[in-house]
Amino acid sequence: MAKILVVDDAAFMRKVIKDTLSKSGYTELFEAVDGADAVEKYGEVHPDLVIMDITMPNMDGLEALKAIRAKDGAANVVMCSAMGQESMVIDAVRSGAKDFIVKPFKADRVLKTVNSIIGNP
């Protein structure tokens, strides 16, 4: 079963993503509250996919992406960003993100992205 780490400083956003994934059969779901927490949890859980917000306190998503990719060059990371953060999305893709999801997002877009990277549950 695929393990997915959901990273966002907003508890509501983590819940929305986790609910979307669990309704589609994904059961091994983990959470992190910021980039630093994500890097730590990545080392503990070794998820198959990370879905991570860009704008967070302590360590933003771009810094966390780079730290995770430095530990594991094969890490699958999908970045989430709000409209108007195109330059950050470009930086994320250049830094190794597999894809990005624009907020507010639709459940089918999240699932299509997840399924394309790690397959169906």
CORLINQUI-V201948 format. One record per residue. PSI is psi in degrees with one decimal (NA if undefined). Layout:
PSI
PSI
This chain:
134.8
138.5
133.4
129.9
122.8
122.0
117.3
141.8
-14.4
116.2
-37.0
-43.8
-39.8
-43.1
-43.6
-46.5
-46.4
-41.0
-42.8
-45.9
-42.5
-34.9
-21.3
6.0
-5.4
128.6
-24.0
84.1
132.6
159.3
150.0
147.9
-12.0
-179.5
-41.8
-42.9
-38.9
-44.0
-43.1
-48.5
-34.6
-43.4
-31.1
-44.2
-31.3
60.3
157.8
-22.0
142.1
130.0
114.6
134.1
154.2
-48.3
106.9
156.9
170.7
-63.8
122.4
173.3
-34.2
-43.8
-42.3
-41.1
-48.1
-40.2
-41.5
-44.4
-28.4
-35.2
-37.5
98.9
-15.6
7.5
136.7
109.2
129.7
128.0
146.9
136.3
154.8
161.5
145.4
3.1
35.1
-39.7
-35.1
-37.4
-43.4
-44.8
-40.7
-45.2
-41.2
-27.7
2.2
4.0
140.9
-28.9
177.8
153.3
128.5
132.0
147.7
140.7
161.1
146.5
-40.8
-31.5
-42.7
-48.6
-39.6
-42.9
-48.8
-48.3
-35.1
-26.4
-44.0
-1.0
174.4
155.4
NA
